C-alpha cells in the first residue's frame, strides 16, 4: 500500500507529555435546609399560647421580639444561601473531575494507538494499515466521550480546553485517515499535544 508520508521521515514528534490525574475527591453536603425550616416554624408556633381572659401585648417586649425574629430570619436566609453556594461549587467540581478523568483515560488509550501507528509507519513495514484503524477509532472515541461529558457546570476556560482536545483528536484522526502529508500530520499532532497538556494542567489544578 502506498502512503503519502515519505519513507525518509525518520520519526514523527509524537511526544505526548504524561500528566498524572489524581482520583476525584468525594464531597458531601448535609441536607440541613428542611431541618432548619422546621425548627424555625416550631419556634414561631411555640411563641403563642391560649389562656383564659383578654389577651394583651407587652409593649416593652414587642420591639425586642420583632428584632429577634428579624435576626433569626436573616441568619436562616444567609445559612441557606451559603449551603446553596456550597452545593453549586460541589456540582461544578464534580463535573470538572468527571470530564478530566474521561479525558485522561481515553486520551491515554488514543495516544498509545497513535504512537503504534507512527512506529509502524517509521519502520516501513506492512503493519501500517493494521494500525491506522485502531488509532483513528481511539481518537474519535476519545473526542466523543469528552464532548459527551462536558456540561454547563464546567467553567468556560476548562470547557474551551476540553473542546480544543475534541477538535484536535478529530483533526488527527482525519490526518491519518486521509494520509495527510508529513507536515500536516505533524502539525495536527503538535496541536493535539498542546491541547492535552493545557487541559490536563487545568484539571490538575482542581484537585
Protein Blocks (a to p, Z undefined) as FASTA:
>chain_A
ZZfbdfklmbacddcdddddddddddddddfklmmmmmmmmmmmmmpccdedjddddfkl
mmmmmmmmmmmmmmmmmmmmmmmmmmmmmmmmmmmmmmmmmmmmmmmmmmmmmmmmmmmm
mnopaklmmmmmmmmmmmmmmmmmmmmmpcfklcfklmmmmmmmmmmmmmmmmmmmnopa
fklmmmmmmmmmmmmmmmmmmmmmmZZ
